Amino acid sequence: MKDILIMLLSTFGAMFILSSSIGLLRKPDVYLRISVTAKASTLGISLILVSAALFFNDYSVTTRAVAIILFVFLTISIGGHLLARAAYITKTPIWKGTKTDDLQGQYDAVTHKLYSEKHHSAIKPEKSENNI
Amino acid sequence: MSLQDYLNWVIIPILGLSVILVFIRFLKGPSLPDRVIALDMLILISICIISIYSIQTIQSTFLDVAMLFALIAFLSTSAYAFYLEQRERK
C-alpha cells in the first residue's frame, strides 16, 4: 500500500518536472520561461520529496524534507522575480505576441527605481528622459 | 514490479529526459538570463534525482546534499541576477 502511494507521488512529481522542462525548451520568451520554471517545478520537487519522506517514515528525514520544501517554495519565486527584473532592466527582447507591457517607461534607467504614474506612488523620477 | 525497479526504470529515465531538454536550452539560450534560468532548473532537477537515489539506496544522508543544493541554487540565481543588473549600470 505504501509502495503504491510512493509510486503515485513520484510519478506525478516526475511528470511535473518533465512538463516544466518541455515548457522551458519551447516557450518563446525569457519571461515566459521564468514563469514556467517558477510554477511547475516547485510542485514536482515537493511531490518527490514527500514521497521520500513517506518512504523513510522517520522524524529526522521528514524534518529535512519539510525544510527543503519550505526553502524551495520561498526561494524559487524570489529568484525568478530577481532574474525577471534583471532581464527587464538589461532590455532582453520581449516576444512579439505580448500585447501589454505595463512596466514600459516605469523604470529609471540610471537608478533602476520603479515608479508608477497611474497609481500615484511616492517615488517620482527626477528626469524623465532617463526612463527605459 | 517492486518499488526499486519502478524507480529505476520509470522515474529516473523521465528525470534524465528532462535534464537533456533543459541542457539543450542551456546550450541554445539566446540571452544570458535564459542560461541562468536553465542552470537553476538543472540544479532543481538534480535535487529530485538525489532524493530518488536516496530512496533506491536506503540512505537518508543524501537528503542533506539535496538541502545544500537548494541553498546553492538560490545563492547562484540571486548572485547572477545582481551582477547582470550591475553590468548594465556602468
Backbone of each chain as ProteinMPNN parsed JSONL, in Angstrom:
{"seq_chain_A": "MKDILIMLLSTFGAMFILSSSIGLLRKPDVYLRISVTAKASTLGISLILVSAALFFNDYSVTTRAVAIILFVFLTISIGGHLLARAAYITKTPIWKGTKTDDLQGQYDAVTHKLYSEKHHSAIKPEKSENNI", "coords_chain_A": {"N_chain_A": [[0.836, -1.206, 0.0], [1.897, 1.245, 0.906], [3.991, 1.363, -0.893], [2.655, 1.665, -3.334], [1.542, 4.189, -3.019], [3.874, 5.726, -2.842], [4.917, 5.288, -5.409], [2.908, 6.541, -6.94], [3.034, 9.241, -6.092], [5.71, 9.914, -6.76], [5.613, 9.531, -9.503], [3.788, 11.535, -10.335], [5.275, 13.77, -9.543], [7.582, 13.541, -11.183], [6.362, 13.812, -13.666], [5.477, 16.45, -13.514], [7.957, 17.751, -13.395], [8.967, 17.036, -15.904], [7.112, 18.288, -17.625], [7.618, 20.907, -16.97], [10.244, 21.187, -17.906], [9.884, 20.768, -20.638], [8.32, 22.997, -21.209], [10.212, 24.958, -20.61], [11.934, 24.536, -22.72], [10.366, 25.12, -24.971], [9.003, 27.572, -24.811], [8.616, 30.955, -26.04], [10.009, 33.122, -24.969], [12.005, 34.868, -22.54], [10.755, 35.643, -20.19], [8.41, 34.179, -20.063], [9.57, 31.674, -19.821], [10.79, 31.85, -17.302], [8.507, 32.074, -15.76], [7.287, 29.551, -16.184], [9.224, 27.838, -15.032], [9.143, 28.683, -12.384], [6.681, 27.874, -11.461], [5.793, 25.145, -12.122], [7.921, 23.437, -11.457], [8.277, 23.69, -8.747], [6.109, 22.347, -7.573], [6.653, 19.756, -8.535], [9.132, 19.109, -7.315], [8.393, 19.211, -4.615], [6.507, 17.134, -4.47], [8.105, 14.868, -5.033], [9.886, 14.962, -2.873], [8.104, 14.605, -0.766], [7.368, 11.986, -1.27], [9.808, 10.742, -0.711], [10.004, 11.284, 2.032], [7.843, 9.822, 2.909], [8.675, 7.27, 2.34], [10.884, 6.762, 4.069], [9.829, 7.241, 6.609], [10.383, 8.528, 9.11], [11.335, 10.656, 11.814], [13.528, 12.441, 11.552], [14.153, 12.429, 8.817], [11.749, 13.315, 7.748], [11.655, 15.886, 8.791], [13.848, 17.053, 7.477], [12.939, 16.88, 4.816], [10.642, 18.507, 4.874], [11.845, 20.92, 5.508], [13.427, 21.357, 3.205], [11.368, 21.571, 1.307], [9.957, 23.874, 2.158], [11.99, 25.779, 1.939], [12.494, 25.682, -0.828], [10.026, 26.477, -1.827], [10.002, 29.117, -0.929], [12.316, 30.22, -2.139], [12.424, 29.791, -4.936], [10.513, 31.397, -6.123], [11.383, 33.935, -5.332], [13.932, 34.06, -6.54], [13.198, 33.814, -9.25], [11.763, 36.175, -9.597], [13.775, 38.092, -9.138], [15.493, 37.499, -11.271], [13.847, 37.99, -13.488], [13.464, 40.723, -13.187], [16.095, 41.652, -13.534], [16.439, 40.82, -16.175], [14.56, 42.402, -17.449], [15.582, 44.944, -17.001], [18.037, 44.863, -18.322], [17.154, 44.987, -20.884], [16.225, 42.681, -22.355], [14.87, 41.155, -25.226], [11.331, 41.224, -25.76], [8.754, 38.841, -26.4], [7.038, 38.923, -29.55], [4.342, 38.526, -29.537], [3.333, 39.511, -27.205], [0.881, 41.448, -25.706], [0.351, 43.628, -23.864], [2.513, 45.781, -22.033], [3.087, 46.595, -19.014], [5.147, 47.646, -17.564], [6.439, 49.456, -19.099], [8.507, 52.216, -19.529], [8.493, 52.694, -16.81], [10.656, 52.174, -15.227], [13.5, 53.741, -13.899], [16.356, 54.504, -15.752], [18.933, 54.936, -14.805], [19.051, 54.886, -11.951], [17.596, 52.597, -11.507], [15.14, 52.514, -10.223], [11.724, 51.838, -9.458], [8.77, 53.408, -10.469], [5.376, 54.641, -10.444], [3.109, 56.147, -12.508], [0.392, 55.909, -12.747], [-0.687, 54.919, -10.401], [-0.097, 56.751, -8.441], [2.332, 56.709, -6.927], [4.85, 57.095, -4.338], [7.454, 57.456, -5.147], [9.019, 59.458, -7.409], [10.27, 60.122, -10.7], [13.359, 61.845, -11.343], [14.441, 62.894, -13.752], [12.817, 62.658, -16.779], [13.825, 61.764, -19.17], [15.539, 59.73, -18.725], [14.291, 57.323, -18.579], [13.607, 53.849, -19.229]], "CA_chain_A": [[0.0, 0.0, 0.0], [2.783, 2.42, 0.958], [4.758, 1.406, -2.134], [1.819, 2.207, -4.416], [1.422, 5.635, -2.784], [5.158, 6.346, -3.21], [4.982, 5.264, -6.875], [1.98, 7.537, -7.481], [3.546, 10.591, -5.82], [6.924, 10.197, -7.523], [5.25, 9.654, -10.912], [3.246, 12.875, -10.564], [6.364, 14.735, -9.443], [8.428, 13.471, -12.375], [5.607, 14.375, -14.784], [5.516, 17.92, -13.416], [9.298, 18.201, -13.774], [9.102, 16.878, -17.359], [6.329, 19.331, -18.297], [8.318, 22.172, -16.766], [11.414, 21.289, -18.775], [9.401, 20.952, -22.012], [7.95, 24.401, -21.312], [11.446, 25.746, -20.657], [12.533, 24.426, -24.058], [9.522, 25.536, -26.083], [8.415, 28.902, -24.701], [9.355, 31.833, -26.948], [10.466, 34.357, -24.35], [12.673, 34.556, -21.269], [9.838, 35.874, -19.071], [7.524, 33.002, -20.011], [10.369, 30.546, -19.314], [10.933, 32.02, -15.858], [7.197, 31.776, -15.177], [7.102, 28.102, -16.208], [10.116, 27.206, -14.064], [8.796, 29.011, -11.009], [5.427, 27.274, -11.001], [5.606, 23.696, -12.21], [8.995, 22.653, -10.851], [8.09, 23.707, -7.293], [5.202, 21.253, -7.227], [7.317, 18.489, -8.798], [10.139, 18.847, -6.273], [7.768, 18.922, -3.319], [5.892, 15.794, -4.516], [9.153, 13.835, -4.931], [10.41, 14.96, -1.503], [7.088, 13.991, 0.092], [7.469, 10.534, -1.449], [10.996, 10.288, 0.032], [9.678, 11.317, 3.46], [6.908, 8.721, 3.177], [9.396, 6.008, 2.268], [11.729, 6.515, 5.237], [8.904, 7.194, 7.741], [11.242, 8.802, 10.258], [11.194, 12.064, 12.154], [14.622, 13.28, 11.06], [14.044, 12.561, 7.362], [10.582, 14.152, 7.46], [12.024, 17.274, 9.081], [14.686, 17.539, 6.383], [12.137, 17.048, 3.596], [9.784, 19.681, 5.033], [12.712, 22.1, 5.427], [13.772, 21.59, 1.795], [10.173, 22.02, 0.577], [9.69, 25.269, 2.528], [13.042, 26.613, 1.366], [12.314, 25.766, -2.279], [8.836, 27.304, -2.06], [10.327, 30.529, -0.745], [13.404, 30.8, -2.905], [12.285, 29.745, -6.392], [9.752, 32.571, -6.558], [12.209, 35.129, -5.164], [14.958, 34.037, -7.574], [12.575, 34.104, -10.537], [11.447, 37.602, -9.659], [15.038, 38.834, -9.292], [16.034, 37.271, -12.605], [12.991, 38.674, -14.455], [13.749, 42.154, -13.063], [17.381, 41.899, -14.182], [16.269, 40.662, -17.617], [13.844, 43.564, -17.993], [16.434, 46.136, -16.964], [19.046, 44.752, -19.374], [16.467, 45.099, -22.185], [16.057, 41.436, -23.091], [13.704, 41.358, -26.108], [10.058, 40.616, -25.376], [8.098, 38.118, -27.502], [6.218, 39.875, -30.303], [2.927, 38.288, -29.273], [2.907, 40.119, -25.943], [0.003, 42.582, -26.036], [0.54, 44.785, -22.993], [3.729, 45.83, -21.224], [2.746, 47.612, -18.027], [6.353, 48.229, -16.979], [7.14, 50.263, -20.09], [8.732, 53.574, -19.068], [8.299, 52.837, -15.376], [11.931, 52.024, -14.531], [14.511, 54.746, -14.17], [17.452, 53.752, -16.36], [20.185, 55.122, -14.083], [18.966, 54.422, -10.562], [16.835, 51.346, -11.507], [14.0, 52.583, -9.304], [10.415, 51.683, -10.094], [7.727, 54.324, -10.014], [4.149, 54.414, -11.168], [2.305, 57.348, -12.683], [-1.05, 55.663, -12.668], [-1.155, 54.614, -9.055], [0.3, 57.842, -7.554], [3.321, 56.219, -5.976], [5.598, 58.157, -3.689], [8.722, 57.664, -5.832], [8.85, 60.13, -8.691], [11.561, 60.233, -11.379], [13.879, 63.211, -11.392], [14.467, 63.307, -15.147], [12.004, 61.68, -17.487], [14.492, 61.229, -20.359], [16.346, 58.586, -18.361], [13.499, 56.109, -18.421], [13.799, 52.795, -20.218]], "C_chain_A": [[0.873, 1.26, 0.0], [3.598, 2.54, -0.323], [3.953, 2.029, -3.27], [1.681, 3.723, -4.268], [2.714, 6.357, -3.177], [5.309, 6.389, -4.727], [4.126, 6.374, -7.481], [2.55, 8.945, -7.312], [4.777, 10.896, -6.656], [6.624, 10.299, -9.012], [4.688, 11.034, -11.218], [4.347, 13.934, -10.497], [7.24, 14.736, -10.669], [7.704, 14.03, -13.587], [5.599, 15.902, -14.733], [6.881, 18.462, -13.817], [9.472, 18.128, -15.289], [8.337, 17.971, -18.095], [6.994, 20.686, -18.133], [9.508, 22.306, -17.692], [11.011, 21.424, -20.236], [8.98, 22.407, -22.232], [9.161, 25.301, -21.374], [12.081, 25.679, -22.033], [11.69, 25.124, -25.114], [8.923, 26.927, -25.978], [9.247, 29.915, -25.478], [10.125, 32.96, -26.288], [11.1, 34.029, -23.001], [11.715, 34.721, -20.089], [8.871, 34.711, -18.922], [8.282, 31.792, -19.474], [10.546, 30.636, -17.809], [9.621, 31.673, -15.154], [6.942, 30.279, -15.097], [7.948, 27.42, -15.134], [9.661, 27.463, -12.639], [7.532, 28.296, -10.544], [5.462, 25.764, -10.967], [6.67, 22.921, -11.449], [8.893, 22.642, -9.327], [7.222, 22.544, -6.844], [5.86, 19.894, -7.452], [8.315, 18.126, -7.72], [9.476, 18.488, -4.963], [7.085, 17.564, -3.335], [6.948, 14.707, -4.36], [9.733, 13.787, -3.521], [9.41, 14.383, -0.51], [7.12, 12.474, -0.048], [8.694, 9.981, -0.724], [10.723, 10.257, 1.527], [8.748, 10.177, 3.842], [7.615, 7.38, 3.175], [10.181, 5.743, 3.541], [10.927, 6.441, 6.52], [9.637, 7.406, 9.07], [11.176, 10.301, 10.54], [12.27, 12.925, 11.529], [14.515, 13.499, 9.555], [12.866, 13.46, 7.005], [10.893, 15.625, 7.72], [12.874, 17.857, 7.973], [13.861, 17.809, 5.127], [11.255, 18.284, 3.699], [10.61, 20.965, 4.953], [13.083, 22.402, 3.988], [12.572, 22.127, 1.03], [9.879, 23.49, 0.883], [10.718, 26.2, 1.899], [12.854, 26.785, -0.133], [11.098, 26.627, -2.619], [9.176, 28.78, -1.935], [11.269, 31.027, -1.821], [13.221, 30.73, -4.409], [11.547, 30.981, -6.878], [10.599, 33.836, -6.431], [13.284, 35.201, -6.249], [14.394, 34.341, -8.948], [12.234, 35.571, -10.683], [12.703, 38.434, -9.855], [15.566, 38.721, -10.715], [15.188, 37.974, -13.665], [13.227, 40.181, -14.401], [15.066, 42.494, -13.751], [17.254, 41.792, -15.695], [15.525, 41.845, -18.208], [14.729, 44.794, -18.018], [17.513, 46.064, -18.031], [18.445, 44.676, -20.769], [16.511, 43.808, -22.999], [14.793, 41.545, -23.96], [12.482, 40.564, -25.67], [9.467, 39.957, -26.618], [7.117, 39.046, -28.206], [4.725, 39.657, -30.092], [2.431, 38.902, -27.981], [2.114, 41.382, -26.228], [0.322, 43.794, -25.177], [1.848, 44.655, -22.237], [3.543, 46.95, -20.21], [3.966, 48.301, -17.452], [7.036, 49.215, -17.908], [7.261, 51.718, -19.61], [8.608, 53.758, -17.58], [9.586, 52.687, -14.59], [12.84, 53.184, -14.889], [15.774, 54.038, -14.637], [18.738, 53.855, -15.553], [20.093, 54.52, -12.68], [18.243, 53.091, -10.426], [15.704, 51.348, -10.483], [12.713, 52.473, -10.085], [9.48, 52.759, -9.57], [6.488, 54.082, -10.861], [3.38, 55.713, -11.274], [0.835, 57.095, -12.385], [-1.511, 55.538, -11.228], [-0.656, 55.613, -8.027], [1.262, 57.353, -6.478], [4.141, 57.376, -5.421], [6.884, 58.468, -4.437], [8.451, 58.312, -7.181], [10.211, 60.205, -9.374], [12.028, 61.687, -11.417], [13.865, 63.726, -12.831], [13.761, 62.243, -15.97], [12.717, 61.133, -18.708], [15.368, 60.032, -20.036], [15.592, 57.276, -18.433], [13.737, 55.127, -19.557], [12.626, 52.801, -21.196]], "O_chain_A": [[0.65, 2.198, -0.766], [3.873, 3.643, -0.796], [4.476, 2.811, -4.064], [1.699, 4.454, -5.258], [2.68, 7.441, -3.759], [5.769, 7.388, -5.28], [4.55, 7.061, -8.41], [2.554, 9.742, -8.25], [4.9, 11.991, -7.205], [7.284, 11.055, -9.724], [5.047, 11.645, -12.225], [4.357, 14.879, -11.286], [7.613, 15.8, -11.162], [8.327, 14.65, -14.449], [5.699, 16.569, -15.763], [6.976, 19.49, -14.487], [10.048, 19.031, -15.896], [8.836, 18.526, -19.074], [6.947, 21.52, -19.037], [9.775, 23.388, -18.213], [11.692, 22.102, -21.005], [9.238, 22.985, -23.288], [9.16, 26.296, -22.099], [12.699, 26.646, -22.478], [12.243, 25.672, -26.068], [8.381, 27.429, -26.962], [10.464, 29.76, -25.573], [10.834, 33.695, -26.975], [10.764, 33.016, -22.388], [11.846, 34.014, -19.09], [8.545, 34.3, -17.809], [7.711, 30.973, -18.753], [10.464, 29.625, -17.111], [9.622, 31.056, -14.089], [6.448, 29.781, -14.086], [7.469, 26.541, -14.417], [9.769, 26.588, -11.779], [7.334, 28.13, -9.341], [5.198, 25.154, -9.931], [6.382, 21.878, -10.863], [9.36, 21.704, -8.68], [7.536, 21.847, -5.88], [5.659, 18.973, -6.66], [8.355, 16.986, -7.258], [9.922, 17.575, -4.267], [7.075, 16.886, -2.308], [6.73, 13.732, -3.642], [10.042, 12.708, -3.016], [9.799, 13.749, 0.471], [6.925, 11.753, 0.931], [8.642, 8.878, -0.18], [11.146, 9.333, 2.222], [8.837, 9.628, 4.94], [7.23, 6.461, 3.899], [10.158, 4.624, 4.054], [11.273, 5.683, 7.426], [9.539, 6.608, 10.002], [10.986, 11.109, 9.632], [11.984, 14.013, 11.029], [14.75, 14.603, 9.064], [12.955, 14.271, 6.082], [10.458, 16.503, 6.975], [12.675, 19.0, 7.563], [14.048, 18.824, 4.456], [11.124, 19.034, 2.731], [10.155, 21.971, 4.41], [13.064, 23.561, 3.574], [12.714, 23.026, 0.202], [9.585, 24.266, -0.026], [10.377, 27.268, 1.39], [13.025, 27.883, -0.663], [11.125, 27.406, -3.571], [8.708, 29.601, -2.723], [11.075, 32.113, -2.366], [13.811, 31.543, -5.119], [11.895, 31.554, -7.91], [10.554, 34.708, -7.299], [13.525, 36.267, -6.815], [15.026, 35.044, -9.736], [12.392, 36.15, -11.758], [12.706, 39.377, -10.646], [16.028, 39.702, -11.298], [15.732, 38.5, -14.636], [13.197, 40.851, -15.433], [15.159, 43.493, -14.464], [17.873, 42.563, -16.427], [15.809, 42.26, -19.332], [14.647, 45.602, -18.944], [17.879, 47.093, -18.599], [19.138, 44.34, -21.729], [16.802, 43.836, -24.195], [13.751, 41.984, -23.472], [12.577, 39.404, -25.268], [9.646, 40.437, -27.737], [6.445, 39.855, -27.565], [3.923, 40.524, -30.438], [1.239, 38.831, -27.679], [2.601, 42.286, -26.906], [0.542, 44.883, -25.708], [2.246, 43.558, -21.846], [3.808, 48.115, -20.507], [3.863, 49.403, -16.912], [8.087, 49.759, -17.571], [6.258, 52.37, -19.321], [8.617, 54.897, -17.112], [9.626, 53.03, -13.409], [12.938, 53.565, -16.056], [16.222, 53.083, -14.003], [19.564, 52.944, -15.609], [20.954, 53.739, -12.275], [18.26, 52.497, -9.348], [15.353, 50.301, -9.939], [12.609, 52.944, -11.217], [9.407, 52.993, -8.363], [6.55, 53.393, -11.88], [3.032, 56.319, -10.261], [0.134, 57.95, -11.844], [-2.596, 55.997, -10.874], [-0.779, 55.353, -6.83], [1.041, 57.554, -5.284], [4.129, 58.483, -5.958], [7.371, 59.597, -4.387], [7.722, 57.757, -8.003], [11.223, 60.339, -8.687], [11.229, 62.62, -11.509], [13.366, 64.815, -13.115], [14.078, 61.058, -15.864], [12.274, 60.123, -19.256], [15.888, 59.381, -20.942], [16.205, 56.211, -18.356], [14.028, 55.515, -20.689], [12.587, 51.986, -22.118]]}, "seq_chain_B": "MSLQDYLNWVIIPILGLSVILVFIRFLKGPSLPDRVIALDMLILISICIISIYSIQTIQSTFLDVAMLFALIAFLSTSAYAFYLEQRERK", "coords_chain_B": {"N_chain_B": [[6.202, -5.922, -9.89], [8.679, -4.34, -8.165], [9.27, -1.601, -5.839], [11.824, -0.52, -6.141], [12.587, -1.333, -8.718], [10.645, 0.021, -10.21], [11.287, 2.711, -9.682], [13.82, 2.721, -10.788], [13.431, 2.158, -13.509], [11.39, 3.777, -14.494], [11.069, 6.375, -13.229], [13.65, 7.54, -13.029], [14.521, 7.566, -15.841], [12.623, 9.465, -16.85], [13.331, 11.785, -15.458], [15.948, 12.023, -16.39], [15.494, 12.523, -19.11], [14.292, 15.022, -18.896], [16.46, 16.457, -17.911], [18.104, 16.403, -20.174], [16.534, 17.924, -21.986], [16.474, 20.433, -20.697], [19.173, 20.999, -20.784], [19.607, 21.344, -23.498], [18.309, 23.793, -23.826], [20.016, 25.271, -22.25], [22.341, 25.251, -23.8], [21.416, 26.479, -26.143], [20.298, 28.919, -25.452], [19.342, 32.228, -26.186], [19.888, 34.607, -24.798], [21.582, 35.857, -21.826], [20.046, 35.637, -19.342], [18.384, 33.448, -20.032], [20.171, 31.295, -19.972], [20.885, 31.36, -17.301], [18.474, 30.751, -15.999], [18.108, 28.202, -16.981], [20.251, 26.91, -15.789], [19.524, 27.087, -13.099], [17.238, 25.499, -13.176], [18.448, 23.051, -13.811], [19.823, 22.493, -11.44], [17.642, 22.199, -9.734], [16.392, 19.922, -10.788], [18.384, 18.122, -10.247], [18.181, 17.972, -7.486], [15.818, 16.485, -7.263], [16.708, 14.06, -8.445], [18.63, 13.281, -6.61], [17.061, 12.804, -4.337], [15.452, 10.681, -5.209], [17.474, 8.811, -5.586], [18.316, 8.475, -2.993], [16.151, 7.078, -2.026], [16.43, 4.722, -3.441], [19.032, 3.539, -2.837], [19.048, 2.758, 0.38], [19.576, 5.213, 2.023], [19.417, 7.824, 4.041], [21.027, 9.982, 4.258], [21.672, 11.337, 1.983], [19.819, 13.319, 1.613], [20.695, 15.56, 2.924], [22.606, 16.537, 1.172], [20.875, 17.285, -0.843], [19.563, 19.398, 0.388], [21.691, 21.191, 0.625], [22.131, 21.667, -2.089], [19.789, 23.048, -2.727], [20.187, 25.413, -1.302], [22.48, 26.367, -2.676], [21.408, 26.781, -5.204], [19.609, 28.936, -4.874], [21.438, 30.884, -4.038], [23.209, 31.119, -6.247], [21.44, 31.937, -8.278], [20.473, 34.417, -7.349], [22.859, 35.832, -7.157], [23.753, 35.86, -9.829], [21.654, 37.354, -10.964], [21.987, 39.788, -9.64], [24.591, 40.602, -10.525], [24.15, 40.715, -13.237], [22.413, 42.824, -13.376], [24.014, 44.857, -12.38], [25.931, 45.065, -14.329], [24.851, 46.469, -16.383], [24.745, 48.974, -15.354], [27.067, 50.438, -15.393]], "CA_chain_B": [[7.274, -4.93, -10.022], [8.917, -3.745, -6.851], [9.434, -0.14, -5.856], [13.15, -0.153, -6.643], [12.559, -1.478, -10.175], [9.832, 1.098, -10.781], [12.068, 3.956, -9.639], [14.975, 2.629, -11.678], [13.097, 2.054, -14.932], [10.403, 4.764, -14.947], [11.234, 7.742, -12.742], [14.972, 8.062, -13.383], [14.563, 7.992, -17.241], [11.864, 10.706, -17.071], [14.149, 12.896, -14.973], [17.085, 12.172, -17.302], [14.999, 13.182, -20.323], [14.099, 16.448, -18.624], [17.797, 17.057, -17.838], [18.579, 16.627, -21.553], [15.783, 19.03, -22.579], [16.928, 21.698, -20.11], [20.539, 21.264, -21.219], [19.508, 21.918, -24.844], [18.036, 25.226, -23.655], [21.238, 25.897, -21.716], [23.282, 25.473, -24.891], [20.844, 27.31, -27.192], [19.723, 30.152, -24.948], [19.826, 33.399, -26.904], [20.383, 35.649, -23.901], [22.195, 35.345, -20.6], [19.043, 35.155, -18.371], [17.941, 32.098, -20.419], [21.138, 30.31, -19.467], [20.836, 31.336, -15.838], [17.276, 30.033, -15.539], [18.325, 26.79, -17.287], [21.161, 26.395, -14.756], [18.693, 26.948, -11.898], [16.37, 24.331, -13.388], [19.297, 21.852, -13.728], [20.08, 22.199, -10.023], [16.396, 21.723, -9.13], [16.184, 18.528, -11.205], [19.356, 17.277, -9.547], [17.62, 17.71, -6.152], [14.88, 15.363, -7.431], [17.452, 12.827, -8.701], [19.278, 12.884, -5.362], [16.089, 12.221, -3.403], [15.098, 9.359, -5.734], [18.614, 7.937, -5.342], [18.331, 8.127, -1.567], [15.159, 6.02, -1.802], [16.923, 3.47, -4.026], [19.993, 3.014, -1.855], [18.28, 3.237, 1.528], [20.493, 6.073, 2.765], [18.738, 9.121, 4.15], [22.029, 11.04, 4.392], [21.75, 12.099, 0.739], [18.915, 14.469, 1.637], [21.499, 16.721, 3.318], [23.182, 17.074, -0.066], [19.786, 17.956, -1.555], [19.355, 20.699, 1.05], [22.821, 22.043, 0.224], [21.92, 22.085, -3.474], [18.741, 24.082, -2.74], [20.845, 26.654, -0.886], [23.378, 26.848, -3.735], [20.578, 27.243, -6.324], [19.141, 30.297, -4.596], [22.593, 31.792, -3.976], [23.738, 31.377, -7.586], [20.483, 32.699, -9.077], [20.415, 35.817, -6.918], [24.128, 36.477, -7.488], [23.755, 36.128, -11.264], [20.726, 38.451, -11.242], [22.6, 41.013, -9.137], [25.68, 41.07, -11.363], [23.569, 41.048, -14.539], [21.847, 44.161, -13.283], [25.088, 45.816, -12.155], [26.745, 45.208, -15.52], [24.227, 47.489, -17.219], [24.744, 50.277, -14.688], [28.35, 51.103, -15.678]], "C_chain_B": [[7.476, -4.235, -8.676], [9.161, -2.236, -6.992], [10.765, 0.271, -6.461], [13.211, -0.25, -8.17], [11.794, -0.339, -10.835], [10.609, 2.414, -10.803], [13.202, 3.916, -10.644], [14.593, 2.704, -13.14], [12.079, 3.066, -15.397], [10.776, 6.181, -14.521], [12.563, 8.336, -13.186], [15.078, 8.402, -14.883], [13.767, 9.259, -17.528], [12.696, 11.914, -16.635], [15.371, 13.123, -15.865], [16.701, 12.845, -18.6], [14.806, 14.673, -20.08], [15.443, 17.16, -18.452], [18.319, 17.354, -19.235], [17.87, 17.822, -22.195], [16.248, 20.377, -22.034], [18.329, 22.032, -20.575], [20.582, 21.786, -22.654], [19.218, 23.415, -24.757], [19.253, 25.956, -23.118], [22.251, 26.159, -22.824], [22.744, 26.484, -25.9], [20.608, 28.737, -26.767], [20.205, 31.444, -25.573], [20.401, 34.466, -25.983], [20.936, 35.016, -22.631], [21.166, 34.933, -19.537], [18.457, 33.795, -18.721], [18.867, 31.039, -19.855], [21.095, 30.224, -17.955], [19.622, 30.555, -15.349], [17.395, 28.542, -15.882], [19.257, 26.148, -16.258], [20.416, 26.161, -13.442], [17.834, 25.688, -11.987], [17.172, 23.034, -13.309], [19.552, 21.49, -12.27], [18.812, 21.661, -9.364], [16.099, 20.279, -9.517], [17.161, 17.611, -10.491], [18.931, 17.031, -8.095], [16.668, 16.517, -6.215], [15.637, 14.05, -7.61], [18.114, 12.335, -7.424], [18.266, 12.248, -4.415], [15.605, 10.86, -3.882], [16.222, 8.352, -5.453], [18.714, 7.548, -3.875], [17.232, 7.138, -1.221], [15.721, 4.684, -2.292], [17.966, 2.789, -3.134], [19.505, 3.554, -0.526], [19.194, 4.026, 2.462], [19.862, 7.448, 2.854], [19.728, 10.276, 4.24], [22.104, 11.902, 3.141], [20.834, 13.31, 0.734], [19.619, 15.724, 2.148], [22.124, 17.378, 2.105], [22.117, 17.817, -0.858], [19.505, 19.324, -0.937], [20.453, 21.682, 0.679], [22.642, 22.548, -1.195], [20.84, 23.154, -3.564], [19.313, 25.422, -2.322], [21.689, 27.238, -2.008], [22.583, 27.394, -4.911], [20.107, 28.665, -6.084], [20.297, 31.287, -4.614], [23.078, 32.134, -5.38], [22.765, 32.211, -8.407], [20.465, 34.167, -8.67], [21.715, 36.54, -7.239], [24.212, 36.8, -8.971], [22.845, 37.292, -11.597], [21.334, 39.782, -10.813], [23.685, 41.518, -10.084], [25.22, 41.389, -12.771], [23.007, 42.451, -14.533], [22.944, 45.206, -13.112], [25.916, 46.055, -13.411], [26.199, 46.31, -16.418], [24.456, 48.892, -16.666], [25.984, 51.097, -15.005], [28.99, 51.683, -14.406]], "O_chain_B": [[6.558, -3.624, -8.13], [9.245, -1.691, -8.092], [10.854, 1.259, -7.191], [13.792, 0.606, -8.838], [12.208, 0.2, -11.861], [10.599, 3.138, -11.798], [13.524, 4.922, -11.276], [15.346, 3.256, -13.943], [11.901, 3.218, -16.606], [10.799, 7.09, -15.35], [12.622, 9.472, -13.656], [15.669, 9.432, -15.209], [14.181, 10.06, -18.366], [12.764, 12.925, -17.334], [15.788, 14.261, -16.078], [17.467, 13.641, -19.143], [15.113, 15.494, -20.944], [15.567, 18.333, -18.803], [18.903, 18.411, -19.474], [18.504, 18.638, -22.864], [16.402, 21.341, -22.783], [18.661, 23.205, -20.748], [21.465, 22.568, -23.006], [19.79, 24.212, -25.5], [19.506, 27.107, -23.473], [22.947, 27.174, -22.799], [23.515, 27.264, -26.46], [20.695, 29.661, -27.575], [21.398, 31.737, -25.494], [21.332, 35.168, -26.377], [20.785, 33.818, -22.39], [21.401, 33.929, -18.865], [18.067, 33.049, -17.823], [18.421, 30.019, -19.329], [21.25, 29.144, -17.386], [19.722, 29.785, -14.394], [16.85, 27.703, -15.165], [19.079, 24.985, -15.895], [20.646, 25.165, -12.757], [17.714, 24.921, -11.032], [16.671, 22.026, -12.809], [19.503, 20.316, -11.902], [18.889, 20.764, -8.525], [15.616, 19.497, -8.697], [16.832, 16.47, -10.164], [19.276, 15.997, -7.525], [16.695, 15.646, -5.346], [15.272, 13.039, -7.011], [18.166, 11.132, -7.169], [18.579, 11.256, -3.757], [15.369, 9.969, -3.066], [15.962, 7.195, -5.125], [19.139, 6.441, -3.544], [17.348, 6.422, -0.227], [15.524, 3.648, -1.657], [17.811, 1.635, -2.733], [19.555, 4.769, -0.333], [19.539, 3.565, 3.55], [19.78, 8.161, 1.855], [19.315, 11.434, 4.294], [22.539, 13.052, 3.201], [21.035, 14.234, -0.054], [19.19, 16.837, 1.843], [22.175, 18.604, 2.002], [22.397, 18.847, -1.472], [19.241, 20.292, -1.65], [20.188, 22.861, 0.447], [22.951, 23.701, -1.494], [20.946, 24.071, -4.379], [18.977, 26.454, -2.904], [21.636, 28.438, -2.275], [23.009, 28.353, -5.555], [20.191, 29.51, -6.975], [20.165, 32.394, -5.137], [23.333, 33.3, -5.681], [23.188, 33.094, -9.153], [20.443, 35.055, -9.522], [21.696, 37.728, -7.559], [24.68, 37.874, -9.349], [23.201, 38.137, -12.418], [21.218, 40.783, -11.521], [23.718, 42.703, -10.418], [25.814, 42.234, -13.441], [23.097, 43.181, -15.52], [22.83, 46.315, -13.634], [26.534, 47.11, -13.559], [26.947, 46.995, -17.116], [24.374, 49.878, -17.399], [25.957, 52.323, -14.9], [30.069, 52.272, -14.471]]}, "name": "protein", "num_of_chains": 2, "seq": "MKDILIMLLSTFGAMFILSSSIGLLRKPDVYLRISVTAKASTLGISLILVSAALFFNDYSVTTRAVAIILFVFLTISIGGHLLARAAYITKTPIWKGTKTDDLQGQYDAVTHKLYSEKHHSAIKPEKSENNIMSLQDYLNWVIIPILGLSVILVFIRFLKGPSLPDRVIALDMLILISICIISIYSIQTIQSTFLDVAMLFALIAFLSTSAYAFYLEQRERK"}
